Amino acid sequence: MKDSEKKELLPGIILLAAFIVWTVLVQHIDVQKAGVSGTQIGFATLNVWFHRMTGVHMSLYTITDWLGLVPIIVCLCFGTLGFVQLVKRRSLLKVDVDILLLGAYYVLVILGYLLFEMIPINYRPILIDGNLEASYPSSTTLLVLSVMPTLKYQADRRVGNPMLIIAITVFVIVFSLYMVIGRLISGVHWATDIIGSIFLSSGLYMIYRFMVTYTGYRKTNLKLEASNGVQ
């Protein structure tokens, strides 16, 4: 395995391991009935202190909720790109590998979200429309930090205009920071929910980058082997 591959695989593994450890800790460290309706919360002292400090800001919650459509639009754009390539090239195998991997990556993110909806670790500190909803990891944070970096990554690979790349990079950074901070201080999640999402999304993203790098080297090596065989 080349050094460039290791630089992306190892951080991905470490971040995913950190997410697993963090999830276990959330369920066992300082667990108290501190949530709404007496729900149990890990790291209760920290979470309750931070929640009381920030308060609840439903307007910010609503704004970040609607802005959650932005990463969904990004997903649809790349899905459209893959579909166009499929129609033009008439074979799934001829669609760019990084786009195929991106589709698989998005599906994996969605499955991760659905898994924690079915197996709640934490519940929100407040009721949403009178309902008690799962809160860990923060689904909006997970979606934003899983999808927006892929926009920057694909722009670096596909866009030839340096100024456009800079504009996309600034947009991705500013938007992601606003969404994470906004979700954190809106009061609809515990602080540990946001941290868990950061670990999970960052780990999954690094694994995606590794897979793109690995398949790229693999494809190049196969071409070289084929050309050497012909000679």
C-alpha positions as CSV (number, residue, x, y, z in Angstrom):
1,M,0.0,0.0,0.0
2,K,1.4,3.4,-1.0
3,D,2.0,6.2,1.5
4,S,-0.7,8.4,-0.1
5,E,-3.2,5.6,0.4
6,K,-2.2,5.1,4.1
7,K,-2.5,8.9,4.7
8,E,-6.2,8.6,3.9
9,L,-7.0,5.1,5.2
10,L,-5.4,5.3,8.7
11,P,-7.2,8.6,9.7
12,G,-10.4,7.1,8.4
13,I,-10.0,4.0,10.6
14,I,-8.9,6.0,13.6
15,L,-11.9,8.4,13.3
16,L,-14.4,5.5,12.9
17,A,-12.8,3.8,15.9
18,A,-13.1,7.1,17.8
19,F,-16.8,7.2,16.9
20,I,-17.3,3.7,18.2
21,V,-15.5,4.5,21.5
22,W,-17.3,7.8,21.8
23,T,-20.7,6.0,21.3
24,V,-19.8,3.5,24.1
25,L,-18.7,6.3,26.4
26,V,-21.9,8.2,25.8
27,Q,-23.9,5.2,27.0
28,H,-21.8,4.6,30.2
29,I,-20.1,7.8,31.4
30,D,-22.1,10.1,33.8
31,V,-25.5,8.8,32.7
32,Q,-28.3,10.6,34.4
33,K,-32.0,11.1,33.9
34,A,-31.4,14.7,32.8
35,G,-33.3,14.7,29.5
36,V,-36.9,15.7,28.7
37,S,-39.4,13.3,30.1
38,G,-36.7,11.8,32.3
39,T,-34.6,10.3,29.5
40,Q,-31.1,9.2,30.4
41,I,-28.2,11.1,29.0
42,G,-24.5,10.3,29.0
43,F,-22.0,12.9,29.9
44,A,-25.0,14.5,31.6
45,T,-23.1,17.2,33.6
46,L,-21.4,18.5,30.5
47,N,-24.4,18.2,28.2
48,V,-26.8,19.9,30.7
49,W,-24.3,22.7,31.4
50,F,-23.8,23.4,27.7
51,H,-27.5,23.2,26.9
52,R,-28.4,25.7,29.7
53,M,-25.6,28.0,28.6
54,T,-26.8,28.1,25.0
55,G,-30.5,27.9,25.5
56,V,-33.0,26.9,22.8
57,H,-33.2,28.9,19.6
58,M,-36.0,27.4,17.4
59,S,-35.5,30.0,14.6
60,L,-31.9,28.8,14.2
61,Y,-33.1,25.2,14.3
62,T,-35.6,26.0,11.5
63,I,-32.9,27.7,9.4
64,T,-30.4,24.9,9.7
65,D,-33.2,22.4,9.1
66,W,-34.1,24.0,5.7
67,L,-30.4,24.5,4.8
68,G,-30.1,20.7,5.3
69,L,-31.6,20.6,1.8
70,V,-28.3,22.0,0.4
71,P,-26.3,18.7,0.8
72,I,-29.3,16.8,-0.5
73,I,-29.1,19.0,-3.7
74,V,-25.4,18.2,-3.9
75,C,-26.2,14.5,-3.8
76,L,-28.8,14.9,-6.5
77,C,-26.4,16.8,-8.7
78,F,-23.7,14.1,-8.5
79,G,-26.5,11.5,-9.0
80,T,-27.5,13.3,-12.2
81,L,-23.9,13.4,-13.3
82,G,-23.6,9.6,-12.8
83,F,-26.9,9.0,-14.6
84,V,-25.9,11.2,-17.6
85,Q,-22.6,9.3,-17.9
86,L,-24.6,6.0,-17.7
87,V,-26.9,7.0,-20.5
88,K,-24.1,8.4,-22.8
89,R,-21.7,5.5,-22.2
90,R,-24.4,2.8,-22.0
91,S,-22.6,0.8,-19.3
92,L,-22.5,1.1,-15.6
93,L,-18.9,0.0,-15.7
94,K,-18.0,3.0,-17.8
95,V,-19.3,5.5,-15.3
96,D,-16.4,7.3,-13.5
97,V,-15.3,5.1,-10.6
98,D,-15.2,8.0,-8.2
99,I,-18.8,8.8,-9.0
100,L,-19.8,5.2,-8.5
101,L,-18.0,5.2,-5.2
102,L,-19.6,8.5,-4.3
103,G,-23.1,6.9,-4.8
104,A,-22.1,4.0,-2.6
105,Y,-20.8,6.4,0.0
106,Y,-24.0,8.4,0.1
107,V,-26.0,5.2,0.5
108,L,-23.7,4.2,3.4
109,V,-24.3,7.6,5.1
110,I,-28.1,7.2,4.7
111,L,-27.9,3.7,6.2
112,G,-25.9,5.0,9.2
113,Y,-28.6,7.6,9.7
114,L,-31.4,5.1,9.6
115,L,-29.5,2.7,11.9
116,F,-29.4,5.3,14.7
117,E,-33.0,6.3,14.1
118,M,-33.9,2.6,14.8
119,I,-31.5,2.2,17.7
120,P,-31.7,5.5,19.7
121,I,-28.6,6.3,21.8
122,N,-29.8,9.7,23.0
123,Y,-33.0,11.6,22.7
124,R,-33.2,15.3,22.0
125,P,-33.1,17.7,25.0
126,I,-36.5,19.2,23.8
127,L,-39.6,17.9,22.2
128,I,-40.0,18.5,18.5
129,D,-43.7,19.2,17.6
130,G,-44.6,17.4,20.8
131,N,-42.5,14.3,19.9
132,L,-39.5,12.8,21.5
133,E,-36.9,12.2,18.8
134,A,-33.6,10.3,18.5
135,S,-30.7,12.7,18.7
136,Y,-27.4,10.8,18.4
137,P,-25.6,11.4,16.2
138,S,-27.0,14.6,14.9
139,S,-28.4,13.7,11.5
140,T,-28.1,17.2,10.0
141,T,-24.5,17.5,11.1
142,L,-23.8,14.0,9.7
143,L,-25.3,14.8,6.4
144,V,-23.5,18.2,6.0
145,L,-20.1,16.9,7.1
146,S,-20.4,13.8,5.0
147,V,-21.6,15.5,1.8
148,M,-20.1,19.0,1.6
149,P,-16.4,17.8,1.7
150,T,-17.2,15.6,-1.3
151,L,-18.3,18.8,-3.2
152,K,-14.8,20.3,-2.5
153,Y,-13.1,17.0,-3.4
154,Q,-14.9,16.6,-6.7
155,A,-14.3,20.2,-7.6
156,D,-10.6,19.7,-7.1
157,R,-10.8,16.7,-9.4
158,R,-13.1,18.1,-12.1
159,V,-13.1,21.9,-12.2
160,G,-10.3,23.5,-14.2
161,N,-10.9,27.1,-13.1
162,P,-8.8,27.9,-10.0
163,M,-11.1,30.8,-9.0
164,L,-14.1,28.6,-9.1
165,I,-12.4,26.0,-7.0
166,I,-11.5,28.7,-4.4
167,A,-15.1,29.9,-4.4
168,I,-16.4,26.4,-3.9
169,T,-13.9,25.8,-1.1
170,V,-14.9,28.9,0.7
171,F,-18.5,28.1,0.4
172,V,-18.1,24.5,1.7
173,I,-16.0,25.7,4.7
174,V,-18.3,28.6,5.6
175,F,-21.5,26.6,5.1
176,S,-20.3,23.6,7.1
177,L,-19.1,25.8,10.0
178,Y,-22.4,27.6,10.1
179,M,-24.4,24.4,10.0
180,V,-22.3,22.7,12.7
181,I,-22.2,25.7,15.1
182,G,-25.8,26.6,14.3
183,R,-26.9,23.1,15.2
184,L,-24.8,23.0,18.3
185,I,-26.1,26.2,19.8
186,S,-29.7,25.9,18.6
187,G,-30.4,23.7,21.6
188,V,-32.1,20.8,19.7
189,H,-29.1,18.4,20.3
190,W,-26.8,17.6,23.1
191,A,-23.2,18.6,22.6
192,T,-22.1,14.9,22.5
193,D,-24.5,14.3,19.6
194,I,-22.6,16.9,17.5
195,I,-19.2,15.4,18.5
196,G,-20.4,11.9,17.5
197,S,-21.5,13.2,14.1
198,I,-18.1,14.8,13.5
199,F,-16.3,11.6,14.2
200,L,-18.5,9.4,12.1
201,S,-18.8,11.8,9.1
202,S,-15.0,12.5,9.0
203,G,-14.2,8.8,9.2
204,L,-16.6,7.8,6.4
205,Y,-15.3,10.7,4.2
206,M,-11.7,9.6,4.7
207,I,-12.6,6.1,3.8
208,Y,-14.3,7.3,0.6
209,R,-11.1,9.3,-0.3
210,F,-9.0,6.2,0.3
211,M,-11.3,4.1,-2.0
212,V,-11.0,6.6,-4.8
213,T,-7.2,6.8,-4.5
214,Y,-6.9,3.0,-4.2
215,T,-9.1,2.3,-7.3
216,G,-7.2,5.0,-9.2
217,Y,-3.8,3.4,-8.5
218,R,-5.4,0.0,-9.2
219,K,-6.7,1.1,-12.6
220,T,-3.4,2.7,-13.6
221,N,-1.5,-0.5,-12.6
222,L,-3.9,-2.7,-14.7
223,K,-3.4,-0.4,-17.7
224,L,0.4,-0.6,-17.3
225,E,0.3,-4.4,-17.0
226,A,-1.9,-4.7,-20.0
227,S,0.4,-2.5,-22.1
228,N,3.4,-4.4,-21.0
229,G,1.7,-7.7,-21.9
230,V,1.0,-6.4,-25.4
231,Q,4.6,-5.4,-25.8
